[in-house]
Amino acid sequence: MGSSLLLFSQTGSVDNTPIGQKTQVESEINWQTGTLTLFVSSTLQPETVNPASAVTILSQRMANNRIAFVLQAMMEIRVNSSTRIREIAKENPQLLRDIEALAAESTIQPYILSPDLQRVTLPITVNLFPKLSDLLVNHRVPTSLPRVFTTQVPASHTGLVIFAGEPLAVHGEFLRGEQRYSEILPAMFLDLYDEDLTALLKPNQMDPGYLTRWGAAAYTSDFDEDQFRDRIGANPLRVSATALFGINDTDIIIPNRSASVLLSNPENHRILTQGRILIIIPEHRLIESLP
């Protein structure tokens, strides 16, 4: 798949049919757009007599099986620094039923034929926000942000842009006595910390409406902020991440001085509580291959 997407990648199979050989499924997430895309493919049997009719029938059969394909892919979505959807669904049967219902609403795109007209690929898409996120947001009233008192109130900003485009130290983790470094991994929800590991933002501190609408932060790989103006505004605070935190390298540590700017001016609190955050990450991380 193209390098402009952030992807899951997995291979599954269903039983052979009279017109198609074993079905293959590749699942991808574009973290910039928050879109899950599945590419369901099958090759026509060599002895197929009427290829044109077989293609139509085969694509319809793949479409009819899409709930199982989409559900399997959605289980691998990274929710936060420690959890994928499969782990939450294991403890919550109702969530599993709700996700299955959402899988039934997935969008079927026009099928694609290979140049030799022997392989049929059916793209299927699901938006992570707001429908899937709505199933994962459990609070109605956000908890309070940390309080910071200062004699001089810092400037007001409309958003937060965090540069995390290079490998960063992972706080508290060492490999053979050496500090471990990693590139950030995107997630639907993330935590934000200062250098003293004070939690500046956790999902339960966000307005649930905004958390459902677009998650904790947006991801991109370039410095063109114009497409995110509705989220970060015209005057965002720009900072560089100093380290990563969390089991899955999803959470970010920023300088204490930047944290103070966000917390000590009440007008800047909405940046955190409304998720008006843009994270710049390596381009190849916008497409992620999942188990």
N, C-alpha and C positions, 0 to 999 in steps of 0.2 A: 504494500500500500504506500501511498505517497507520504513524503516526510512532512507535509503541512498539517497532518492530523495527529492527535494524541490518542493512542489506540490500546485496546485490549487485543490479544491474539490468542485464540484457542481453536482446537480442532475437535469436532464432534462427528458423529455418524448416525445414520438411520439405516434401516434395512434396505437392501436392493429392491428396485421396482422393475417391472418388465421393460420400461423404457429408459431408465436411468441407472447409472452405477452409484456407488456409495456417495452419500451427500457429505460435503465438507463445509464447515462453518468457520469463518474468521470474524472476530468481533473487535470493534475499534471504538475508542472514545476520542473525540476532539474536545480537549479541555478548554480550548478558547471559545468554542461555541456551546459547550455542554451537550454534545450530541453523541449518543451511542449508535453506531452503525454496524450492522451485521451483513456480511457477504456470504450468502448461502449458495453453494455451487454444486452442480452435478453434471456428469458427462453422459451423453447419450450412449446407449448400448450399441456396439458395432453393427448389430444386425437390424437396427431400426429401419423400418420400411418407409415411413412417412416422417422425415425429420421435422418439417414445419409443424405438423400437428403434435408431434411428440414434445417439441419445445414448449408449446402452450400448455399441454397437460402437465409436463414436468414442473414448470414454473408455478402452476396452480397448486400442485401437490406440496411444493416447498413452502408456498404461502400458507397453506392449510396447517403446516407443522410449525409455524413461526412462533407460537406461544412457548413451546418447549425450548426452541433455540434461544429466544430472547430471555427467557427466565434463567437459563443456564448462564448466559453472558452477564446478566445483571447481578448475579450472585458474586461476581468477581470485582465489582466496583468498589474502589477504596473510599470509604466514608470519612475516616479521620486517621489520625496517626497510629491507631492500633487495631482498627476494625474494618473488615469488608462486609458487604451486605449479607453474605452467607452466614456470618457469625451472629448477626442480629436476628436474621430470619429463623435461625435454628432455635432461638429462645422465644420466638414470637410467631406462632402459627398464623395469627391474623395478618401480620405484616406480609408473610409469604403469600397468603391469599390475595391481599391487596396488590402486591407486585405482579402476581399472575394476571390479575385483571388489567393492570397497566400494560403488561406484555400483549394482551389481546387488542389493545388500542394502538399498537405500533403501526407505523406507516410503511406500506409496501411501495417501493419505487419500481420504475420500469426495469424489466430484466435486461441483462447484457449478454450478448452472444460473443464467444471467442472468435478470432479471425477464421478459424477452420469450421465454424458453425457447429462444433461438437460439444461445447461446454456452455452451460447456462448458469449465469450468476444473478441472483436476486438480492438486491440491496434492501435492507429493512432498517428503519431509523426509529429512535426513541429519544425524546428530549429529557435530560436529567432534571432540568428546572422548567416549570415549578412542580410538575406532577410527582416525580419520584421524590424530590426533596420534601414535599409536603408530607409524605408518608414517614419521613425520618425525623421531622421536627416535632418534638413532644411537648415543649413548653409553650405557655401562652403569655407569661409575664417574664421579661428578662431580668436576670439578677444584676446588681449594681456593678459598675466599673470601679476599679481601685481609685482611691482618693489621693490626689497630690496637691499640696498647698505650696504656693510660691508668692513671693512679694511682687513679682513682675509677671503679668499675664502675657504669654507668648502670642504671636500672630495667629489669626484664624486661617484655616485652610479648608478646602472643599473635598479633599480626598487624600489618599496615601498611595504613593508609588514606591514599591520595594524592588530594588535590583538584587536578583538572586541568580544571575546568569552564569556563575562560576562555581566550582566545587567549594563547599564550605565545611568548616570543622563541625563535627557532630558532637554536641556537648556531652561530656562525660564518657565518651566511647573511645577505646583504644584497641588497636590490633597489634599484637606482639610488642606491646609497649609503646607503639607509635599512635599519635592522634589519628583517628579515622576521619577522612573527608568524604563528602558525598555531594551529589547534585540533588536539588530539591525534587521531591515527587509530588505532583498535584493530588488533591483530594477534594471531595465535595465540601468538607468543612475542615478548617484548620485552627490551631491555636497560635497566638502571638504573644511573645515574651520580651521583657527587657533583659539586659545583661546580668541582672541579679536574679533572674528566673521568676520575677513577678509576672503573673499572668495578666497581660493587658487586655486580651480578648479570648474568650471561649465561646463556642456556639450558643450556650445558654445565656450569654450576656447580650446577644444580638436580638433586635426586634424580630420576632418570628416571621412576620410578613416579609421582611427583606431577606432573611435567611432562606425562606422558601423561594422567593423570587429569583435569587441569583447566587445563593451560597455565600460563604464567608469572604471570598475574594475571586477576582477574575485573573486569568492567566494569559500571557502573550509572550512572544519571543522577540518582538521588535520594540523600538522606542517611539513609534507613532501612537500617540495617546488619543488622537482625535476620535477614533471609533469607540472610545470609552468615556467620552465627555459626560454622557448622561449619568455615569457612575462616579467618576472621580472629579468632575467639575473642571473649572479653568485654572484653579490655583492649588494643585495638590502639593502636599509635603513629599519631597523625594528623599529617600534614604537607601542605604545599602545594608542588606542583611549581614550580620556579623557571624552567625552560626545557625545550625539547624538543631532541632530537638524532636523527640518523639521516636517511637519504635520504627515507624516507616519513613522517617526523614521528611515529614510533611510540614512540621511546625517551624516557625521562624523566630529568631532572636534578633532584635534591632537595638541600636545604641540607646543608652539610658537617656541621653539628651533628647533624642527623638521621641522616646516614650513620654518624657515630661511635657513636650509640646502637645502631644495628643491628650494627655490626662489633665493637665493643669489649666487648660482653657475649655470651659464647658461647651463652647461653640464647636470644638473639635471632637466632642464625644460622639456626635452622629457619624463621623467617619468610621468609628469602630462599630457602633450599635447597628448601623445600616449597611455594613459591609462595603463601604466605598473604598475598596482596596484593589490595586492592580499589582500583580507580581510578574516581573520580567524573568523568564526562565530560559534555559537553553532550548533552541528550536527542536532538537530531537526529543525533548521531554514533552512536547505538545502531543506526541504520539507515543503511546505506551503499550507494550506487549504484555498481556496478562496471562496467568496460568490457564 
